[in-house]
Amino acid sequence: DIRKVIVSDDKLSAALNYLAADPHPLAAARARLFNAENASKEAWARAFLAADGSVEARKAAAEIDAGLKIAKAEHAAAIDEVENQKRLCTGAEMLIECWRTEQSNIRAAEKVR
């Protein structure tokens, strides 16, 4: 009797390895996000302090600063990476739950025989 499984051993192994990774990719992505947020704030402050004029003029100059634009792009990329890693974590957890349910169903079917 050949049973077709939904979750293969390779997929299960990959999900478990992903969740067991140390340092975990999600933690690393969160660290990069934290650093990118700080870099963005620092770039704004540097641009603000380097600008001349009234406070509002200095704020405007800081917002259009090239260094700030780069820092904001890195910040956006870090947010994207965190969200991607969250999605991968959820996917791995769901795959493991599917495997557990599948294994439970197999055991229940064997008891019926």
C-alpha positions in Angstrom: 0.0 0.0 0.0 1.7 3.2 -1.2 0.6 6.4 0.5 1.2 9.7 -1.1 2.4 12.2 1.5 1.7 15.9 1.1 4.8 16.9 3.0 8.0 15.2 1.8 10.9 14.4 4.2 13.1 16.9 2.2 10.6 19.7 2.7 10.2 18.9 6.4 14.0 18.7 6.9 14.4 22.1 5.1 11.7 23.7 7.4 13.3 22.3 10.5 16.8 23.4 9.5 15.5 26.9 8.7 13.8 27.2 12.1 16.9 25.8 13.9 19.4 28.1 12.1 21.6 30.0 14.5 21.8 32.8 14.2 18.3 32.8 12.8 17.8 34.7 9.6 14.9 36.6 11.1 17.0 37.7 14.0 19.7 38.8 11.7 17.2 40.7 9.5 15.8 42.4 12.6 19.4 43.4 13.6 19.9 44.9 10.1 16.6 46.7 10.4 17.6 48.2 13.8 21.0 49.3 12.4 19.3 50.8 9.3 16.8 52.7 11.4 19.7 54.2 13.4 21.7 55.0 10.3 18.7 56.8 8.8 18.2 58.9 11.9 21.9 59.7 12.0 21.9 60.6 8.3 19.0 63.0 8.9 20.7 64.6 11.9 24.0 65.0 10.0 22.2 66.6 7.1 20.2 68.9 9.5 23.3 70.0 11.3 25.2 70.7 8.0 22.4 72.8 6.6 22.1 76.6 7.0 19.0 78.7 7.5 15.9 78.6 9.6 14.9 75.3 11.4 12.3 74.6 8.7 14.8 75.2 5.9 17.3 72.9 7.7 14.6 70.2 8.0 13.8 70.5 4.3 17.4 70.3 3.4 17.9 67.3 5.6 14.9 65.5 3.9 16.3 65.9 0.4 19.9 65.0 1.4 21.5 62.3 -0.8 22.9 60.5 2.3 19.4 60.3 3.8 17.9 59.0 0.6 20.5 56.2 0.6 19.9 55.5 4.3 16.1 55.4 3.7 16.5 53.0 0.8 18.6 50.7 3.0 15.9 51.0 5.7 13.2 50.0 3.3 15.3 47.1 2.1 15.7 46.0 5.7 12.0 46.2 6.3 11.4 44.1 3.2 13.9 41.5 4.5 12.3 41.3 7.9 8.9 40.8 6.3 10.3 38.1 4.0 11.9 36.2 6.9 8.6 36.4 8.9 6.8 34.9 5.9 9.4 32.1 5.7 9.1 31.4 9.4 5.3 31.2 9.1 5.6 29.0 6.1 8.0 26.6 7.8 5.8 26.4 10.9 2.7 25.7 8.7 4.5 23.0 6.8 5.5 21.3 10.1 1.9 21.5 11.3 0.7 20.0 8.0 3.3 17.2 8.5 2.1 16.6 12.1 -1.5 16.4 11.0 -0.6 14.1 8.1 1.3 11.8 10.4 -1.6 11.8 12.9 -4.0 10.8 10.1 -1.7 8.0 9.0 -1.6 6.6 12.6 -5.3 6.9 13.0 -5.9 5.1 9.6 -3.5 2.3 10.7 -5.5 1.8 14.0 -8.8 1.4 12.0 -7.3 -1.6 10.1 
